[in-house]
């Protein structure tokens, strides 16, 4: 039989061996994000989508163990040809996505509260199409974050950006610019209140990355971006030779969060 001192030494050796690996795994564990975009035609469809999300979908997703779900609507533009509602869901693993769908099918309260939406007839659908985008979080912000904003909810601005690149390799360069290059750190320094940064791993605009920042109001948004553009760190980063010509197109969408959104 081994002496207690020998057992203790062995235990310490095991702990010393696995601790760095465990710590590294914890640091590199990154969330996956799903963005569901509901495209709709008119106010009637918008009301039905929102009623479903507020009273059936979000409560069911919470019951399934996902604590934070964001729901956002673009700032009013009556001339827009494409009306959208954005739903943002963070997952700790990819397995959670099919697991969530399975749980929803077994959730009787969800089926009851969402019946009007779920069982809508073919000639009266509640939306035109649903678009789904799947992302993987950046190394330098591995988890989605609820913004720290104290302004009235109706004044808050959420800005969703998509940066497209010419090729996958060039996109990797832009992501490096965000992480090791210092863009994420600068956003943090200037308190952009980012919700997430992620590489799109399935979507219609690939190769691209997307991220969302938030502001107390539109004036604050303008001030933050002015400070970013004038900051010496950004001037240094953006002038570096290795980061030139790594974005082919930028899309910006200004959003408000809904009253029932967790973000």
C-alpha positions, 0 to 999 in steps of 0.5 A: 500500500502506498504511503499517504505522502506518496499519494499526496505527491502523485495527486499534486503531480496530476493537478500540476499537469492538468491545471494549465490545460484546464485554464487554457481550455477555459480561456479558449472556450468561445460561444456560438451565436445564432442571428435569426432575421424575420423578414416581414411584409406589414404591421400585421405580420410584425405584430404576430412575430413579436407576440410569438417571440415575447409570449412563447419563444423567449420564455421557452428558450429561457426554460430550455436553459438559455438565459439571454436572448436579444430581440432588435428592430431597425430604427424606423424607415418607412421607405424600407423595402425589407422589414426585419426583426433580429433575434440574437441567441448565444450558445455555449456549444453547437450541440445546444442548437439542435437540443433547443429545437428538440426541447421546444417540440416537447414544451407544451406551454410553448406549443400552446402560447405559440399556436397562432404562429406555429399553426398559421395556414399557408395563405396567411403566414406570419412572415415572408422568410426567416434568415439564419446566420451562425457565428463563432465568437472572437478570441478577445471577447469569447462571450456575449455581454449585456451592455452597461447602459443607463439611458432610457431604453427607448433612446438606446442604439444598437449598431450591427455591423457586417464586414465582408472580405475578398477571400477567407484568408483576407477575412482571417487577416481582418479578424486578426486585426480585431484580436491581436491587432488591437481593435477589440481592445480599443473598443473596450478602452473607448467603452463601446459596450460591445454585445458580441464579435463573431466570425460568420461560419454559415450565412449568405454574405460569407466570408464576413464577420459581424459585431454589435456595439451599443450606445446611450443614444444617437448622439453618444454613438456619433461621439464614440465613433468620432473618438475612435477615428481620431484615436492614435491607436486606430491611426496606428493599427489602420496604417499597418501594412499587413492590415491593408485592403482586408474589407470589401464591403461594410453594412451598418444597421441601427437598431432599438431593442424591444421591451422584452429583449434580454440585451 
